[in-house]
């Protein structure tokens, strides 16, 4: 029969030392918030479009759910422990609106050049 050897028991890791005076606790990341906002928007819209096409329903009002989810999540994070991530989510929503505006303007610019 083979022999099984166990490592000697070790103690639990020591707790983290307290923060030095003047240091702030982790409040989140702006980049993480912007990335989460884009992820929620793209993933949410894809899921809603797939759901609406699968059910053959025209729930155009449901396309407002991902932006609403971004606002609600951002406000909850702002009020909680991750204020910078919450700010990043709201900034991410603004960047999504800006990109959408630029795309619409580009489409109108292309369409106006067709008639001439």
C-alpha positions, 0 to 999 in steps of 0.5 A: 500500500502506498504511503501518503505524506501530509504537510505539517499544519500551518497557521492562518495568514496574519490579518492585513495591517491597518492603513497608515494615517492619511491613506484612503481605503480603496474606492474603486476605479474609473476605468473599471466603471467605464468598462462595466458600463460598456459591458452592460450596454453591449451585453444588455442590448444584444440579449434584449434584441435576441429575446425580442427576435426570439419572441417576435415581439416589438418591445422597443421600450425595453431597449432603455433597460441597459442604460437604466441599469447603468444609472442605477448601478452607478448611483448604488456604487456612488453611495456605497464603498466604490464611489470612483467605480460609480463615477466611472459608470456614469462617465461610461454612459456619457461616452456611450451617448457621445459615440452614438451621437457621432455615429448618427451625425456621420450617417446624416453626413453620408446621407446628405452627400448621396443627393448631390 
